[in-house]
Amino acid sequence: MEDIKVYVDAIKKYVGESYRNNFREPVDRLPYHFLVPGAGYRHQLWDWDSWLTGYALMSVDDKDIEKYQKGCVLDFLNAICEDGRIPILVQDSPSWLFDIDDKYQSNIHKPCLAIHALEISERYNDYNWIADKFDDLLRFISFYEKNQKDEETGLFYWIDDLGIGFDNDPTVFYRPNKSTGAIYLNSLMYMELLSVAKIAEKLGRKEAEEYFKKSESLKEAIENECFDKVDGFYYSADLSLRKVDPEVWLHKGHPRFWHSLPIKITTWAGLLPLWAKIATKEEADRVVKRYLNEEGLYSEYGIRSVAKNEKMFGIFDTGNPSCWLGPIWINANYFTYVALKNYGYDDLAKDIAVKTIKLLGKDVLENGQFHEYYDSETGKGVRGPGFQSWNFLVIKLIEELGL
């Protein structure tokens, strides 16, 4: 491990000197302190960026961080609509793209708000800060249940392909609206339901048992619909099958008994059920075997966002949408690290942690900053110099490895 000390030192110095550039004071639509993805952002609170940035900064010794972490959650809950919708982005001026529009229904905040709230509550041993807003968390999840859940499979789907985070996920991108039970979305939602249940339990709320049951039901749906026994991998599910109609002459003799079809595209998100501890040990073993294919997901620099041997694999410098068709994203590396640790693959977890530290450390030494994403074949930063956000998760990896 001695050979990475120079990278560790460079990262610690860079993060230590720059993390407070992500802090923002209350303004207009954002009445609480909050975090932005990097110094170049003005007053923009983004959903899973704020979650992962806040979680990463728990490893930094700074007593002020707590109010910025809590403020991210409270600012989003402050922006909730009556029907439970929370925007993906809240900023100090109207957003033509992400503000809630009653005339057109599009994607809302990703299901990671309760996850963030639980992590904060556990870290500071304080659940009372969220007590007054807990009903808003329930309304937020209720919107998903009423508007983005497929009753036949029990899976959740994206409304469209706007702002999903895994921007051009080929199992969602350019597909019909509401047609994909994305493994990425459903893994997050499982953890969101579980987090709500745990917060409810700590607050003495009667909803705890209900949400533990809901999380178990979703876990079962993911197992039934998303784990492919042929390939030994988790895929998104195609929900666009025609409904069973007993009166249709052609089908009535033997209607279908399957509820979805696998969208067999190998992406980093296939490891998220291991991050969420949904997979059995046998399933995890098969997923990891597939992960280790060097012509697939496994790269010298981490996990490719889309497998190299997929037809849509490519490295492109684009921000609308951001390219998730092959580049290395640091949050995906971190999720994979946790996934591997969860199932006892400590050596492989260390492998991706060291790769991440070297990748970001080299970027700091050569360019003085992080990039948003990296070429999976060369390790070069592709886009977004100065981007920080979830790249700060490298500090947690350094902490985990005791460096």
C-alpha positions in Angstrom: 0.0 0.0 0.0 3.1 2.3 0.4 3.0 3.1 -3.3 -0.3 5.0 -3.0 0.7 7.2 -0.1 1.5 10.1 -2.5 -2.0 9.8 -3.9 -3.6 9.7 -0.4 -1.6 12.7 0.7 -2.6 14.7 -2.4 -6.3 13.8 -2.0 -6.3 14.7 1.7 -4.7 18.0 1.0 -7.0 18.9 -1.9 -10.2 17.9 0.0 -9.0 19.6 3.2 -8.4 22.9 1.3 -11.6 22.8 -0.9 -14.5 21.0 0.8 -15.9 24.2 2.4 -16.3 25.6 -1.1 -19.3 23.3 -1.3 -21.1 25.0 1.6 -23.9 27.4 0.9 -25.8 29.7 3.3 -29.6 30.0 3.3 -31.1 31.9 0.4 -34.7 32.5 -1.0 -36.1 29.1 -1.7 -33.4 27.4 0.4 -34.0 28.4 4.0 -31.5 26.0 5.5 -27.7 25.6 5.0 -27.0 23.2 2.1 -24.3 21.6 -0.1 -23.6 22.0 -3.8 -21.6 19.6 -6.0 -18.6 21.9 -6.4 -17.3 25.5 -6.1 -18.5 26.4 -9.6 -22.2 25.9 -8.5 -24.1 28.9 -7.1 -27.2 28.0 -5.1 -28.2 24.6 -6.6 -29.3 21.8 -4.3 -29.2 18.5 -6.3 -30.8 15.3 -5.0 -28.4 12.4 -4.9 -25.3 14.8 -5.1 -26.3 16.3 -1.8 -26.9 12.9 -0.3 -23.5 11.4 -1.3 -21.6 14.6 -0.7 -23.1 14.9 2.8 -22.4 11.2 3.5 -18.8 11.5 2.3 -18.1 14.6 4.4 -19.0 12.7 7.5 -15.4 11.6 7.4 -14.2 15.2 7.7 -13.6 16.6 11.2 -15.6 19.8 11.0 -18.4 20.5 13.5 -20.2 22.8 11.0 -20.9 19.9 8.6 -23.8 18.6 10.5 -26.0 21.6 9.8 -25.2 21.5 6.1 -26.1 17.8 5.9 -29.3 18.2 7.8 -30.1 21.4 5.8 -30.0 19.5 2.5 -32.8 17.2 3.6 -34.8 20.0 5.2 -34.5 22.2 2.1 -35.9 19.4 -0.1 -38.7 18.7 2.3 -39.5 22.4 2.4 -40.0 22.3 -1.4 -42.5 19.4 -1.2 -45.8 19.8 -3.1 -49.2 18.8 -1.7 -49.2 15.5 -3.6 -45.7 14.6 -2.3 -43.6 15.5 -5.3 -40.1 17.0 -4.5 -38.0 18.4 -7.4 -34.7 16.9 -8.4 -33.2 20.4 -8.1 -34.0 23.3 -5.8 -32.3 26.6 -6.6 -32.6 30.2 -5.7 -34.4 31.0 -9.0 -37.0 29.1 -11.0 -35.7 26.2 -13.1 -37.5 25.8 -16.4 -36.5 22.1 -16.5 -36.8 20.8 -13.0 -39.4 22.8 -11.2 -42.6 20.9 -10.6 -45.1 21.4 -13.4 -48.7 20.4 -12.8 -49.4 20.2 -16.5 -46.7 17.6 -17.2 -45.6 14.8 -14.9 -41.9 14.0 -15.0 -39.3 12.4 -12.6 -39.0 13.8 -9.1 -36.3 13.6 -6.4 -34.7 10.1 -6.5 -35.6 7.8 -3.6 -32.6 8.6 -1.4 -34.0 11.3 0.9 -34.8 9.0 3.8 -31.5 7.2 3.2 -29.7 10.5 3.7 -31.9 11.3 6.8 -31.2 8.0 8.4 -27.4 8.2 7.8 -27.4 11.7 9.4 -29.5 10.5 12.3 -27.2 7.5 13.0 -24.1 9.6 12.7 -25.1 12.2 15.2 -27.4 9.9 17.3 -30.2 12.4 16.8 -33.6 11.5 15.2 -35.6 14.4 16.6 -34.4 16.8 14.0 -36.5 15.0 11.4 -39.5 14.3 13.5 -41.6 17.3 12.4 -40.9 16.5 8.8 -41.5 12.8 8.9 -45.0 13.0 7.5 -43.5 14.8 4.5 -41.1 11.9 3.9 -44.2 9.6 3.9 -46.0 11.8 1.4 -42.9 11.8 -0.8 -42.8 8.0 -0.9 -46.5 7.8 -1.3 -46.2 9.7 -4.6 -43.9 7.0 -5.9 -46.3 4.3 -4.7 -49.3 5.9 -6.4 -47.7 7.1 -9.6 -44.6 5.1 -10.3 -45.3 1.5 -9.2 -46.3 -1.3 -11.5 -48.9 -3.3 -9.7 -48.3 -6.5 -11.7 -44.6 -6.9 -10.8 -44.4 -4.7 -7.7 -41.5 -2.8 -9.2 -41.1 1.0 -9.5 -40.5 2.7 -12.8 -39.2 6.1 -14.0 -41.8 8.4 -15.5 -39.5 9.4 -18.3 -35.7 9.6 -18.9 -35.1 13.1 -17.5 -32.8 13.5 -14.6 -32.5 9.9 -13.4 -28.9 10.4 -12.3 -27.6 7.4 -14.3 -28.4 9.8 -17.1 -28.4 7.7 -20.3 -28.9 4.3 -18.7 -29.7 2.4 -21.9 -32.4 0.4 -20.1 -34.3 3.7 -19.7 -32.9 6.2 -22.2 -35.1 6.6 -25.3 -37.5 3.9 -24.1 -41.2 4.5 -23.8 -42.2 6.4 -20.6 -43.1 4.3 -17.6 -41.8 1.1 -19.2 -38.6 0.2 -17.3 -38.4 -1.3 -13.8 -34.9 -0.1 -13.5 -32.6 -2.1 -11.1 -31.0 1.2 -10.1 -34.3 2.8 -9.1 -35.6 -0.3 -7.3 -32.4 -0.8 -5.4 -32.6 2.8 -4.2 -36.3 2.5 -3.4 -35.7 -0.7 -1.3 -33.2 1.2 0.8 -35.5 4.2 1.0 -38.4 2.1 2.4 -36.0 0.4 4.8 -34.7 3.7 6.0 -38.2 5.2 6.5 -39.0 2.1 8.6 -35.9 2.5 10.7 -36.5 6.2 11.3 -40.2 5.5 12.2 -39.0 2.8 14.7 -36.7 5.3 16.4 -39.4 8.0 16.5 -41.9 5.5 17.9 -44.2 5.9 14.9 -46.8 3.3 14.1 -45.7 3.2 10.5 -42.5 1.3 11.2 -44.0 -2.2 10.7 -45.8 -1.2 7.6 -42.6 0.1 5.9 -40.5 -2.9 6.9 -43.2 -5.0 5.2 -43.1 -2.8 2.1 -39.3 -3.1 1.9 -39.6 -6.9 2.1 -42.2 -6.9 -0.6 -40.0 -4.9 -2.9 -37.0 -7.1 -2.2 -39.1 -10.1 -3.2 -40.2 -8.3 -6.4 -36.6 -7.5 -7.3 -35.5 -11.1 -6.8 -38.4 -12.4 -8.9 -38.2 -10.0 -11.7 -34.6 -8.7 -11.9 -32.3 -11.5 -11.1 -31.6 -13.5 -14.3 -30.9 -17.1 -13.5 -29.4 -17.7 -16.9 -26.7 -15.0 -16.8 -26.4 -14.8 -13.0 -26.9 -11.0 -13.0 -29.4 -8.3 -12.1 -31.1 -6.6 -15.0 -33.7 -3.9 -15.3 -37.2 -5.3 -16.2 -39.2 -4.4 -19.3 -42.7 -3.6 -18.0 -44.2 -2.8 -21.4 -46.0 -6.1 -22.0 -49.6 -5.9 -23.0 -52.0 -6.5 -20.2 -53.6 -9.9 -19.9 -57.2 -9.8 -21.3 -59.1 -13.0 -20.8 -61.4 -12.0 -23.7 -58.7 -11.9 -26.3 -59.3 -15.0 -28.4 -55.7 -15.5 -29.4 -54.4 -15.6 -25.8 -57.3 -17.0 -23.7 -56.3 -20.6 -24.1 -53.0 -19.9 -22.4 -52.3 -16.3 -21.2 -48.8 -15.4 -20.2 -47.8 -16.1 -16.6 -44.6 -14.0 -16.6 -44.9 -10.4 -15.6 -41.9 -8.8 -17.2 -39.0 -9.4 -19.5 -35.3 -8.9 -18.7 -33.5 -6.0 -20.4 -30.2 -7.8 -20.8 -27.8 -4.9 -20.8 -24.9 -5.2 -18.3 -24.4 -2.0 -16.4 -22.8 -1.1 -13.0 -26.3 -0.9 -11.5 -26.4 -4.7 -11.6 -24.3 -4.6 -8.5 -26.6 -2.3 -6.5 -28.7 -5.3 -5.1 -25.4 -6.3 -3.4 -25.0 -2.8 -2.1 -28.5 -3.0 -0.7 -28.0 -6.6 0.6 -30.9 -7.9 -1.5 -29.0 -10.7 -3.1 -28.5 -14.1 -1.6 -24.9 -15.3 -1.2 -25.2 -17.6 -4.2 -26.6 -14.8 -6.4 -23.9 -12.4 -5.2 -21.2 -15.0 -6.2 -22.6 -15.1 -9.7 -22.9 -11.3 -10.0 -19.3 -10.9 -8.9 -18.1 -13.5 -11.4 -19.7 -11.5 -14.1 -18.3 -8.2 -12.8 -14.8 -9.6 -13.1 -14.9 -9.9 -16.9 -12.3 -7.5 -18.2 -14.2 -7.1 -21.5 -17.2 -6.2 -19.5 -17.5 -4.1 -16.3 -14.0 -4.6 -14.8 -11.5 -1.9 -15.7 -8.1 -0.9 -14.5 -9.7 2.2 -13.0 -12.9 0.8 -11.5 -16.2 -0.3 -12.7 -17.4 0.7 -16.2 -20.8 2.3 -16.2 -21.8 0.1 -19.1 -19.9 -3.1 -20.0 -17.3 -2.7 -22.7 -18.8 -5.6 -24.7 -22.2 -4.0 -24.9 -23.2 -2.4 -28.3 -23.9 1.0 -26.7 -20.6 1.3 -24.9 -18.7 4.5 -25.5 -16.8 7.3 -23.9 -18.2 10.7 -24.8 -17.6 14.2 -23.5 -21.2 15.3 -23.0 -23.2 16.9 -20.2 -26.7 16.8 -21.6 -27.1 14.1 -20.7 -23.9 13.2 -18.8 -22.2 10.1 -20.3 -22.9 6.9 -18.4 -22.2 4.6 -21.3 -18.8 3.4 -20.2 -16.9 6.0 -18.3 -15.8 5.5 -14.6 -18.0 7.4 -12.1 -16.6 7.6 -8.6 -20.0 7.0 -6.9 -20.4 3.8 -8.9 -16.9 2.7 -7.7 -18.0 3.4 -4.2 -21.3 1.5 -4.4 -19.3 -1.4 -5.9 -16.8 -1.2 -3.0 -19.7 -1.5 -0.5 -21.4 -4.2 -2.5 -18.2 -6.4 -2.5 -17.6 -5.8 1.2 -21.2 -6.8 2.0 -20.6 -10.3 0.7 -17.1 -10.9 2.0 -15.1 -10.0 -1.2 -12.6 -8.0 0.9 -9.7 -8.4 -1.6 -11.9 -7.2 -4.5 -13.3 -4.4 -2.5 -9.7 -3.3 -1.6 -8.9 -3.6 -5.3 -11.5 -1.1 -6.4 -10.8 1.2 -3.5 -7.1 1.4 -4.4 -7.9 2.0 -8.0 -10.2 4.9 -7.0 -7.6 6.5 -4.8 -4.9 6.2 -7.5 -7.3 7.6 -10.2 -8.3 10.7 -8.2 -4.9 11.2 -6.6 -3.2 11.2 -10.0 -5.8 13.7 -11.2 -5.0 16.0 -8.3 -1.3 15.7 -8.8 -1.5 16.4 -12.6 -4.4 18.8 -12.8 -4.9 20.1 -9.3 -8.6 19.0 -9.1 -11.1 16.2 -9.7 -13.1 15.6 -12.9 -16.8 14.6 -13.1 -16.0 11.3 -14.9 -13.1 9.4 -16.3 -12.2 7.4 -19.4 -12.4 3.7 -18.4 -9.6 2.8 -20.8 -7.0 5.5 -20.1 -8.0 7.0 -16.7 -8.0 10.5 -18.1 -10.7 13.0 -16.9 -13.3 13.3 -19.6 -15.4 16.2 -18.4 -16.2 18.6 -15.6 -12.9 19.7 -14.2 -13.5 21.0 -10.6 -16.4 18.6 -10.0 -16.3 17.4 -6.4 -19.7 16.1 -5.1 -19.6 12.3 -4.6 -15.9 12.2 -5.6 -15.4 13.1 -1.9 -16.4 9.5 -1.2 -12.7 8.7 -1.8 -12.1 10.1 1.7 -14.3 7.3 3.1 -12.3 4.8 1.1 -9.1 6.1 2.5 -10.6 5.9 6.0 -11.9 2.4 5.4 -8.4 1.2 4.3 -6.8 3.0 7.3 -4.6 5.2 5.2 
